[in-house]
Amino acid sequence: PTSNRTLDKAVAVLKEFPDLKLEIQGHTDDVAIKKGGKYADNLELSKARAESVREYFIKKGIDQGRLSAKGLGETVPVESATGLKGRKLTIARSKNRRVEFQLVGSISVTP
């Protein structure tokens, strides 16, 4: 899948810069989780999403000590879905279902 190719590019960067540490942040849209589902709420879903990426990186050879996973639920949308309808609402919500990487600490690059 496309997501694996994207993650593999991130793995390559992590291997190129072994001092780099990442916080993997999972996000969701604003749709409430249905009762009785696999996840209790969007926060739990977003944490699982981030943890899934963390596990992928570890399987690809990245030291687990360089990685942390954090769920942010629907608290940090890329695009507000407020007042939107139809296709615009669908697109806004899809943009908010994502994983982002936050660099932790600093790295030095020599030319």
MDTraj code that builds the backbone (N, CA, C; nanometers):
import mdtraj as md
import numpy as np

residues = "PRO THR SER ASN ARG THR LEU ASP LYS ALA VAL ALA VAL LEU LYS GLU PHE PRO ASP LEU LYS LEU GLU ILE GLN GLY HIS THR ASP ASP VAL ALA ILE LYS LYS GLY GLY LYS TYR ALA ASP ASN LEU GLU LEU SER LYS ALA ARG ALA GLU SER VAL ARG GLU TYR PHE ILE LYS LYS GLY ILE ASP GLN GLY ARG LEU SER ALA LYS GLY LEU GLY GLU THR VAL PRO VAL GLU SER ALA THR GLY LEU LYS GLY ARG LYS LEU THR ILE ALA ARG SER LYS ASN ARG ARG VAL GLU PHE GLN LEU VAL GLY SER ILE SER VAL THR PRO".split()
xyz = np.array([
    [0.0813, -0.1216, 0.0000],
    [0.0000, 0.0000, 0.0000],
    [0.0847, 0.1268, 0.0000],
    [0.0232, 0.2361, -0.0368],
    [0.0916, 0.3651, -0.0402],
    [0.1466, 0.4025, 0.0965],
    [0.0709, 0.3732, 0.2013],
    [0.1165, 0.4093, 0.3358],
    [0.2463, 0.3379, 0.3714],
    [0.2624, 0.2126, 0.3282],
    [0.3869, 0.1407, 0.3569],
    [0.5047, 0.2046, 0.2847],
    [0.4846, 0.2498, 0.1626],
    [0.5937, 0.3174, 0.0902],
    [0.6334, 0.4452, 0.1627],
    [0.5350, 0.5179, 0.2112],
    [0.5634, 0.6405, 0.2855],
    [0.6380, 0.6089, 0.4149],
    [0.5929, 0.5072, 0.4861],
    [0.6603, 0.4680, 0.6099],
    [0.8014, 0.4183, 0.5822],
    [0.8204, 0.3472, 0.4718],
    [0.9539, 0.2990, 0.4371],
    [1.0496, 0.4150, 0.4090],
    [0.9994, 0.5238, 0.3530],
    [1.0828, 0.6431, 0.3331],
    [1.1249, 0.7005, 0.4686],
    [1.0337, 0.7013, 0.5634],
    [1.0663, 0.7498, 0.6982],
    [1.1686, 0.6586, 0.7645],
    [1.1553, 0.5273, 0.7440],
    [1.2526, 0.4311, 0.7976],
    [1.3909, 0.4614, 0.7411],
    [1.3985, 0.4899, 0.6114],
    [1.5272, 0.5209, 0.5483],
    [1.5912, 0.6440, 0.6120],
    [1.5114, 0.7457, 0.6408],
    [1.5637, 0.8665, 0.7059],
    [1.6124, 0.8335, 0.8463],
    [1.5363, 0.7542, 0.9199],
    [1.5768, 0.7160, 1.0554],
    [1.7065, 0.6360, 1.0538],
    [1.7250, 0.5534, 0.9532],
    [1.8496, 0.4761, 0.9427],
    [1.9661, 0.5655, 0.9035],
    [1.9393, 0.6668, 0.8223],
    [2.0444, 0.7602, 0.7810],
    [2.0890, 0.8494, 0.8968],
    [1.9971, 0.8805, 0.9868],
    [2.0258, 0.9674, 1.1012],
    [1.9972, 0.8906, 1.2303],
    [2.0930, 0.8090, 1.2756],
    [2.0692, 0.7206, 1.3903],
    [2.0477, 0.7923, 1.5238],
    [2.0773, 0.9201, 1.5324],
    [2.0535, 0.9942, 1.6566],
    [1.9138, 1.0557, 1.6609],
    [1.8423, 1.0475, 1.5507],
    [1.7093, 1.1063, 1.5412],
    [1.6089, 1.0267, 1.6237],
    [1.5288, 1.0983, 1.7021],
    [1.4214, 1.0360, 1.7803],
    [1.2888, 1.0967, 1.7361],
    [1.1853, 1.0134, 1.7366],
    [1.0544, 1.0582, 1.6900],
    [0.9449, 1.0335, 1.7920],
    [0.8545, 1.1279, 1.7999],
    [0.7269, 1.1048, 1.8658],
    [0.6266, 1.0855, 1.7524],
    [0.5640, 0.9705, 1.7492],
    [0.4662, 0.9382, 1.6463],
    [0.3297, 0.9760, 1.7020],
    [0.2613, 1.0671, 1.6332],
    [0.1345, 1.1203, 1.6824],
    [0.0190, 1.0720, 1.5954],
    [-0.0758, 1.0040, 1.6579],
    [-0.1947, 0.9582, 1.5870],
    [-0.3091, 1.0564, 1.6049],
    [-0.3866, 1.0754, 1.4979],
    [-0.4996, 1.1680, 1.4987],
    [-0.6228, 1.0994, 1.4406],
    [-0.7399, 1.1490, 1.4765],
    [-0.8657, 1.0970, 1.4227],
    [-0.9526, 1.2127, 1.3742],
    [-1.0623, 1.1766, 1.3100],
    [-1.1619, 1.2778, 1.2753],
    [-1.2516, 1.3027, 1.3970],
    [-1.3568, 1.3793, 1.3767],
    [-1.4431, 1.4176, 1.4893],
    [-1.5650, 1.3272, 1.5073],
    [-1.5679, 1.2153, 1.4384],
    [-1.6809, 1.1227, 1.4509],
    [-1.6616, 1.0375, 1.5761],
    [-1.7616, 1.0376, 1.6623],
    [-1.7530, 0.9602, 1.7869],
    [-1.7481, 0.8103, 1.7575],
    [-1.6728, 0.7389, 1.8388],
    [-1.6621, 0.5935, 1.8271],
    [-1.7938, 0.5305, 1.8720],
    [-1.8382, 0.4302, 1.7973],
    [-1.9625, 0.3606, 1.8331],
    [-1.9394, 0.2725, 1.9547],
    [-2.0369, 0.2697, 2.0433],
    [-2.0278, 0.1859, 2.1636],
    [-2.0186, 0.0396, 2.1237],
    [-1.9355, -0.0341, 2.1984],
    [-1.9189, -0.1761, 2.1713],
    [-1.8167, -0.2052, 2.0637],
    [-1.7522, -0.1021, 2.0115],
    [-1.6504, -0.1202, 1.9087],
    [-1.5168, -0.1601, 1.9689],
    [-1.4180, -0.1725, 1.8843],
    [-1.2844, -0.2135, 1.9274],
    [-1.2196, -0.1094, 2.0200],
    [-1.2492, 0.0181, 1.9961],
    [-1.1885, 0.1259, 2.0742],
    [-1.2954, 0.1999, 2.1534],
    [-1.2593, 0.2439, 2.2727],
    [-1.3547, 0.3132, 2.3597],
    [-1.3854, 0.4541, 2.3099],
    [-1.2832, 0.5194, 2.2520],
    [-1.3011, 0.6570, 2.2061],
    [-1.1937, 0.6915, 2.1037],
    [-1.2013, 0.8136, 2.0503],
    [-1.1056, 0.8564, 1.9484],
    [-0.9633, 0.8655, 2.0026],
    [-0.9487, 0.8978, 2.1293],
    [-0.8154, 0.9042, 2.1882],
    [-0.7492, 0.7665, 2.1851],
    [-0.8246, 0.6651, 2.2217],
    [-0.7721, 0.5285, 2.2195],
    [-0.7407, 0.4841, 2.0761],
    [-0.8276, 0.5176, 1.9813],
    [-0.8042, 0.4845, 1.8407],
    [-0.6779, 0.5525, 1.7890],
    [-0.6600, 0.6790, 1.8223],
    [-0.5428, 0.7520, 1.7741],
    [-0.4141, 0.6970, 1.8347],
    [-0.4191, 0.6557, 1.9599],
    [-0.3026, 0.5934, 2.0243],
    [-0.2688, 0.4622, 1.9537],
    [-0.3699, 0.3827, 1.9215],
    [-0.3474, 0.2564, 1.8504],
    [-0.2896, 0.2822, 1.7116],
    [-0.3360, 0.3861, 1.6460],
    [-0.2856, 0.4231, 1.5133],
    [-0.1366, 0.4577, 1.5220],
    [-0.0991, 0.5373, 1.6205],
    [0.0411, 0.5747, 1.6387],
    [0.1252, 0.4535, 1.6779],
    [0.0721, 0.3699, 1.7641],
    [0.1447, 0.2501, 1.8092],
    [0.1674, 0.1530, 1.6935],
    [0.0735, 0.1448, 1.6022],
    [0.0877, 0.0588, 1.4850],
    [0.2065, 0.1027, 1.3992],
    [0.2219, 0.2325, 1.3818],
    [0.3358, 0.2853, 1.3057],
    [0.4653, 0.2591, 1.3816],
    [0.4638, 0.2792, 1.5118],
    [0.5828, 0.2522, 1.5943],
    [0.6264, 0.1068, 1.5790],
    [0.5317, 0.0145, 1.5861],
    [0.5626, -0.1278, 1.5709],
    [0.6174, -0.1585, 1.4315],
    [0.5656, -0.0922, 1.3301],
    [0.6153, -0.1101, 1.1931],
    [0.7624, -0.0690, 1.1859],
    [0.7947, 0.0468, 1.2430],
    [0.9331, 0.0938, 1.2426],
    [1.0252, -0.0038, 1.3155],
    [0.9814, -0.0551, 1.4278],
    [1.0618, -0.1511, 1.5043],
    [1.0860, -0.2767, 1.4221],
    [0.9839, -0.3270, 1.3545],
    [0.9991, -0.4453, 1.2684],
    [1.0958, -0.4198, 1.1538],
    [1.1083, -0.2932, 1.1135],
    [1.2001, -0.2562, 1.0057],
    [1.3409, -0.2260, 1.0575],
    [1.3637, -0.2480, 1.1878],
    [1.4987, -0.2361, 1.2417],
    [1.5308, -0.1082, 1.3166],
    [1.4330, -0.0259, 1.3436],
    [1.4575, 0.0974, 1.4188],
    [1.4468, 0.0662, 1.5682],
    [1.5472, 0.1083, 1.6442],
    [1.5503, 0.0828, 1.7883],
    [1.4286, 0.1458, 1.8562],
    [1.3597, 0.0666, 1.9366],
    [1.2378, 0.1152, 2.0025],
    [1.2629, 0.2326, 2.0958],
    [1.3852, 0.2461, 2.1457],
    [1.4185, 0.3575, 2.2331],
    [1.4170, 0.4923, 2.1626],
    [1.4161, 0.4898, 2.0303],
    [1.4138, 0.6138, 1.9523],
    [1.2716, 0.6585, 1.9193],
    [1.1742, 0.5778, 1.9577],
    [1.0371, 0.6005, 1.9137],
    [0.9406, 0.6074, 2.0310],
    [0.8492, 0.7013, 2.0260],
    [0.7387, 0.7033, 2.1214],
    [0.6097, 0.7240, 2.0423],
    [0.5002, 0.6756, 2.0968],
    [0.3704, 0.6873, 2.0303],
    [0.2742, 0.7624, 2.1203],
    [0.1992, 0.8530, 2.0602],
    [0.1060, 0.9360, 2.1370],
    [-0.0237, 0.9513, 2.0577],
    [-0.1353, 0.9369, 2.1249],
    [-0.2648, 0.9591, 2.0619],
    [-0.3199, 1.0953, 2.0985],
    [-0.3661, 1.1687, 1.9995],
    [-0.4222, 1.3016, 2.0229],
    [-0.5709, 1.3097, 1.9879],
    [-0.6281, 1.1968, 1.9467],
    [-0.7705, 1.1960, 1.9143],
    [-0.8058, 1.2982, 1.8086],
    [-0.9174, 1.3670, 1.8311],
    [-0.9641, 1.4678, 1.7358],
    [-0.9259, 1.6093, 1.7778],
    [-0.8319, 1.6225, 1.8730],
    [-0.8014, 1.7529, 1.9328],
    [-0.7196, 1.8469, 1.8455],
    [-0.6508, 1.7951, 1.7426],
    [-0.5652, 1.8796, 1.6589],
    [-0.6000, 1.8566, 1.5111],
    [-0.7151, 1.9056, 1.4671],
    [-0.7525, 1.8825, 1.3275],
    [-0.6666, 1.9646, 1.2312],
    [-0.6434, 1.9079, 1.1142],
    [-0.5759, 1.9813, 1.0072],
    [-0.6772, 2.0747, 0.9416],
    [-0.7999, 2.0263, 0.9333],
    [-0.9067, 2.1037, 0.8701],
    [-1.0340, 2.0912, 0.9538],
    [-1.0943, 2.2032, 0.9843],
    [-1.2180, 2.2017, 1.0622],
    [-1.3322, 2.1453, 0.9783],
    [-1.4109, 2.0597, 1.0404],
    [-1.5283, 2.0030, 0.9733],
    [-1.6555, 2.0780, 1.0115],
    [-1.6431, 2.1773, 1.0962],
    [-1.7583, 2.2530, 1.1442],
    [-1.8298, 2.3231, 1.0287],
    [-1.9588, 2.2991, 1.0182],
    [-2.0402, 2.3650, 0.9171],
    [-2.0323, 2.3051, 0.7778],
    [-1.9484, 2.2037, 0.7591],
    [-1.9344, 2.1423, 0.6269],
    [-2.0377, 2.0326, 0.6075],
    [-2.0704, 2.0069, 0.4808],
    [-2.1653, 1.9009, 0.4470],
    [-2.1161, 1.8257, 0.3244],
    [-2.1700, 1.7058, 0.3078],
    [-2.1437, 1.6279, 0.1874],
    [-1.9971, 1.5975, 0.1655],
    [-1.9549, 1.6127, 0.0399],
    [-1.8175, 1.5787, 0.0014],
    [-1.7131, 1.6610, 0.0771],
    [-1.7409, 1.7884, 0.0990],
    [-1.6455, 1.8736, 0.1720],
    [-1.6237, 1.8217, 0.3137],
    [-1.7302, 1.7757, 0.3769],
    [-1.7198, 1.7187, 0.5112],
    [-1.6377, 1.5903, 0.5079],
    [-1.6643, 1.5055, 0.4110],
    [-1.5908, 1.3794, 0.3967],
    [-1.4420, 1.4051, 0.3770],
    [-1.4085, 1.5007, 0.2921],
    [-1.2675, 1.5333, 0.2646],
    [-1.2002, 1.5892, 0.3897],
    [-1.2667, 1.6802, 0.4593],
    [-1.2087, 1.7386, 0.5812],
    [-1.1813, 1.6300, 0.6842],
    [-1.2779, 1.5419, 0.7031],
    [-1.2589, 1.4349, 0.8017],
    [-1.1467, 1.3408, 0.7605],
    [-1.1347, 1.3105, 0.6325],
    [-1.0284, 1.2191, 0.5884],
    [-0.8904, 1.2803, 0.6110],
    [-0.8780, 1.4112, 0.5964],
    [-0.7495, 1.4782, 0.6214],
    [-0.7104, 1.4702, 0.7689],
    [-0.8095, 1.4640, 0.8555],
    [-0.7820, 1.4617, 0.9989],
    [-0.7457, 1.3231, 1.0512],
    [-0.7731, 1.2190, 0.9737],
    [-0.7335, 1.0824, 1.0116],
    [-0.5923, 1.0610, 0.9593],
    [-0.4938, 1.0759, 1.0481],
    [-0.3554, 1.0756, 1.0012],
    [-0.2598, 1.0404, 1.1141],
    [-0.1332, 1.0228, 1.0748],
    [-0.0224, 1.0078, 1.1690],
    [0.0814, 1.1121, 1.1305],
    [0.1353, 1.1799, 1.2292],
    [0.2401, 1.2791, 1.2067],
    [0.3612, 1.2431, 1.2916],
    [0.4774, 1.2951, 1.2505],
    [0.6011, 1.2722, 1.3241],
    [0.6498, 1.4041, 1.3817],
    [0.6886, 1.3999, 1.5083],
    [0.7464, 1.5157, 1.5755],
    [0.8893, 1.4788, 1.6135],
    [0.9865, 1.5582, 1.5678],
    [1.1255, 1.5334, 1.6060],
    [1.1430, 1.5626, 1.7537],
    [1.2184, 1.4776, 1.8209],
    [1.2459, 1.4947, 1.9630],
    [1.3951, 1.5214, 1.9770],
    [1.4300, 1.6315, 2.0417],
    [1.5709, 1.6657, 2.0571],
    [1.6228, 1.7335, 1.9317],
    [1.7508, 1.7162, 1.9054],
    [1.8116, 1.7798, 1.7885],
    [1.9102, 1.6847, 1.7234],
    [1.9404, 1.7132, 1.5992],
    [2.0408, 1.6348, 1.5271],
    [2.1398, 1.7316, 1.4655],
    [2.2595, 1.6837, 1.4398],
    [2.3572, 1.7666, 1.3704],
    [2.3895, 1.7002, 1.2371],
    [2.3956, 1.7827, 1.1354],
    [2.4239, 1.7340, 1.0008],
    [2.5507, 1.8024, 0.9536],
    [2.6456, 1.7230, 0.9083],
    [2.7688, 1.7798, 0.8551],
    [2.7637, 1.7749, 0.7029],
    [2.8043, 1.8831, 0.6389],
    [2.7994, 1.8882, 0.4918],
    [2.8989, 1.7942, 0.4270],
])
top = md.Topology()
chain = top.add_chain()
for i, resn in enumerate(residues, 1):
    res = top.add_residue(resn, chain, resSeq=i)
    for name in ("N", "CA", "C"):
        top.add_atom(name, md.element.get_by_symbol(name[0]), res)
traj = md.Trajectory(xyz[None], top)
